[in-house]
Structure formats: C-alpha cells, structure tokens
C-alpha cells in the first residue's frame, strides 16, 4: 500500500510541469508496470480536493486540461478499483489535531497532517511526495518521483538537503 500526495497527482496530469514526464514514467511504468498497477493506492479524501482545487484554478490557462477533463480525471481517481478513499471521521480528526501539535513546527500543516493520520490509521508506511517537510519524516518510506531516478528514502533514513538541492537542479 502507498499514499500518493496531491502534488504528485498534479505533476502527473499537468503536461506543462517540468516534473510531469518523470512522475508519469514512475506512476505508469513502461508497459503499465508502474506504481499505479502494482500497489493499492490509499488516498485521504483531502487529496482529490487539493488536486481539483489546483487544477481548476489554472484550467483557463491550459489547453490540455479543461474543466470537464479535470472533472473526469478526479472522478476516475476516486473510483479506480485499486484505490481506496479514506473518509474523515471524528476519530481521525482527533488524531489530526494531536499530530498538528507536533508537526506544525516542522512546516507540516493541517491537510498534510490529515494525509499522515490517514496513512497511520491504515498502517501505510510509504508515501510518494515532493513535499520537503514530509520527506524529512523518518517514520515513513518516502519516494520523490520527480527525478528521473526517483529519490527513495527508507524508514529511518535521513533526508540530505544538499543532495536534494543538487538533484533539483537536474530536473
């Protein structure tokens, strides 16, 4: 099981993003053997909302993603067979509130805390993200697929900011 953060979905669908091709290659693979076909995808209900917000906000500037196409992509995201959308309930909100207390000083806000709480509830240990604050959390296996060769940080492995910046220069 894996969680794919909102920004990765945005890069996946935004063909104008510099990160698009690497993310698309990682997610699809070469012959439908990418992560989308190999893993069960666990998504907090906030993820389709964040993705939709971002894509709709810029839809008028794009030719390849009009509002109807975005709607169809989002509906596919929430109805794909190997995807599980996790609803927000009171117990999850209590966990989010407790995590925000510890994570806010790390630059991790409420929406990302909701994603992490969702992962913890379902015992998902892997997240695909480009969020530097989440990449620093050693509790999870972290994958940043924006690079041709994705950055993979195993559980308890330190995030190397210097190496990360060097890799960003070569996207």
N, C-alpha and C positions, 0 to 999 in steps of 0.2 A: 504494500500500500504506500501511496505517496500523495502529498499535497502539492499542487502547483499554484504558486502565488499569483495574484492578479496581474502584476506587471509582465510576467512570463506569457500569460494569455494575450495580453495587449501586443507584445512583440510578435507573438505567433500570428496574429491576424493583421497586424499593421505592416503591409509590404513596404512602406516607406521608412520604417525604422531601420537603423543601421544593424540592430541586433536580430532582425527578422530571420534572415537565412540560417544563421547558426541555431537559433531557437527552433525553427521549423525542422531543420535536419535532426536535431536531438529528439524532438517530440514525435516526428513521423518515422524517422529512420530512413533507410534507403529503399526498402521494399515493405513498407508497413510493419517494420520491426522495431520502431521507436517506442518510447516510454508509453505513449497512448495505447499501444497494442499489447504491451507486456504487463502492465500494472493495473491494479484497481486504483482509481483516482478518487480521493476523498476531498471534497470541497466544502468549506464553510459557506453558508448561504450568503455571506457578505461578498464573496469573490465574484459571482456573476453580476452583482450590483455594482461593485467597483469597476469591473471591466466595462459594463454597459455605460456607466457614467462617463468614463474616459473616452470611449469610442463615440458615443452620441455627441459629446461636447465638441468633438473635432470632425464630425461627419460632413459638415458643409465644406470642409477644406479638402476632402478626399474625393477621388473618382472611383476608387475600387471598393469603398465601404460606405454605401449609402445606408440610410436608416432602416430600410427593410432588410437589407443583407445583415446588418448588425443584429436586428431582432431575430432573424433565423439562426445566426451563429449562437446567440445566447440561449435560444430555445433548444438547440442541439446540445449545448453544453450541459443543460440541466436534465436532459432526457436520454443521454447516451448510456447504454446498458452497463458498461463497466465503471460508471461514475456514480458516486454516492454524494448527494447533497445533505448536509447536516444542518437541521433547523436550530434556531436559537431558542432555548427554553430557560426557565428560571435558574436551574442548577448550573447551566453553562454560564449564564450571566454572573452568578456569584463567583465562579472560577475566574472569569474575565476581570471582575472588579479586584479580586485578590492579586491576580497577575499584573494588572496595571500598576499597582502599588510598587511592585518590584521592578517592572520593566520600563516604566516611564523615563527614568534617568538614563536608560540605555538608548533612548531615541525610538522606542517601540510604542506606538500609540494604540488606541482602543481597537481599531479594525484589525491590526496585525495581532494584537493580543487575543482577539476573538478567533483568529485563524489558529494560533498556537494552542489555545484552550480546546478547540475542536480536535486538533491533532492529538493532544494528550488524552482526551476522552476516549478516542478510538484506538489509542496506542499506535499512532502513526509516527514513525521515527524519522522519516525522510521528507524534506521539503525542497522543491525547486524554486529558487528565488534569486532576484538580483538586488535585494534589499541588504545593504551593507550591515545594518543593525542586526538583522536576523542571521546573516552569515557569521556573525560573531558569537552566536549562541552555541556553545559546545554540546548542549544536551541532545542536539539533533544531527542527523546526517544531512548535510547541505550541499545542494548541487546548483551551480550557476551556469546555465546552458547558453549564455550569451557569447561565450568564447567558442572558437572552432573545436577546440578540445575542452569540453566543459570543466570548470573548476569543481572538484569534488572534495569536500571536507568530511571526513568520517566523524562519528561521535567522539567527543573529547579532543578533537584535533583543533589546534589554534588557527585562527584567521590571520593571515600575513598581509597586512595592509600595503606594504611596499610592493610585494609581488602582485597583489591585486591591481594596484595602480599601473604597474608595468603592462600587465595583460590588457587593461582597458585601452591603453594607447594603441594596441594592435588589432582592435576590432575592425 
